[in-house]
Amino acid sequence: MTVSAQVSGDTRKVGATTTKAEDFVPPYPFRYEKMPPVWSLIGMAKRNFLSIWGVDDFQSRLRSKKIFTRELVICNRPDVVREAFQTNHEVLQRKSPQMRHALQPLLGDGLFISDTETWAKRRKVVAPIIHGSRVRGFAPIMIETIEEKRADWAVQGEGAEVDALADMAHLTAEIICRTIFGRQLGKDYAAEVVQGFSDYQRHIDQIDILSLFGLPEWLPRFRGRAIKKPVERIMTVLDKIIASYEAQKESGETSVIGGLLEARDENGEPLSRDAIISEAAVIFMAGHETTANTLAWAWFLLSQCDKSRAKLQAELDTVLAGRSPTFQDVPNLPYTKAVIEETLRLYPPVPILAREAMADTSIGGKSVPKGSLVMVVPWLMHRNPVLWSKPDVFDPGRFLNPKSKKPNKYGYVPFSIGPRICAGLQFGMTEAILSLAILAQDFELKLKEGTDVQPVARLTLRPGENLPMTLHPRRT
Ligand code: HEM
């Protein structure tokens, strides 16, 4: 097998854009010129949702396709994204039936999949608990956990093989567990929580084909019984953790569960136990794999691009001069941030944002009937050649260079946009910057020879099932 990342040694055509000799073009699936039949597209979608797009889809502004009875509308330019997710939020706030069916057994009426009144109420309570202004309070837990990972890598020594994807998943799960439940309970229960969620995900990690066909909501989905066990397991653990928290809550440290227990709505009412469990599950689910995938991709991209890796190391060595970063250092690490931003552009962890129209509406002058699926596909828009120069090239510098061609905030949406924008945006960015800074300061990661890395999307976009890399300490 060969490494599929393409480092171009000459001038080549990628999509509609020409790339230069030293440009690094990381892997992406084949893009067809002529659309295959629908049944074949559905088969492709089931295996990898990224492979169903043709060259024209990347360049488009607004497209619609009919899949059996359901109208699919794809918004791929800032003006129509704004119209769909901001202006038309009231009508387009409902998540797709695929997403709701996949996550409802676990998240109940949790913020991530609820809408209208329930969503508005929960957003008001949950968002402030993980808001940017609270991240300073969570930073010590993040840094401590990342430093444990660094120590763990240090004992493994030169050339040790790690699965960077699993390692980053472990790191971000530990961080989110300790943030939600507090240092000690987070440590005690992390393994159990992670196991429950990954069991669950194994069962739902596929496209809900019934819903794509537009079949009615009441029709039973096949996996109902299989996911009952992991759901029960997660609920039992969360209940146990909350009970332990209540028994020892005087520790005074910042934790999400403390925030949820103390939260009151506008009538002074606390959240019910079920609501607290649902929202804790939402934050764990939304906040761990996304950041883990981002970091895994960043390691892969840096391993293939000497120029960017050297720039990152130079920034870390100059700004930090050998000490660990603190929360205050984050704004002084612009290149580290740009690496994360460029990683999120090329490999957005949530590659598709889909909504169901709750009433007839219109976007870009096109009428959108009730029941249509309206999609913003970061995977497409972040590589739209009309919006970006050399869209398939890995170039963190584009986020720092004011002259680089970049769209407005509706054209770069790794965290979504509009009222349903990721409630953990600052948390996730800070966590990713600190993780990369602390680990890349001391280690270089090389891709294991012969590894074929390809992006695969089911619920989130990952570099396959694992990412074998070797560890190389930078300082002795
Ligand atoms: C790099 C890391 C992250 C990325 C790329 C990311 C991305 C996203 C995206 C795209 C959505 C909207 C999904 C949709 O519309 O279908 C979302 C929602 C959400 N995210 Fe994040 N996220 C990240 C980290 C986090 C973290 C660390 C937390 C919590 C601490 C978090 C909490 C949430 C919540 C609660 C929602 C639901 C918001 C709502 O529906 O109102 N996320 N995230």
Residues whose N, C-alpha, C, O or C-beta is under 5 A from the ligand:
A	BS01	HEM	L111 F112 R123 I130 I283 A286 G287 T290 T291 T294 P349 V350 I352 L353 V413 P414 F415 S416 P419 R420 I421 C422 A423 G424 F427 G428
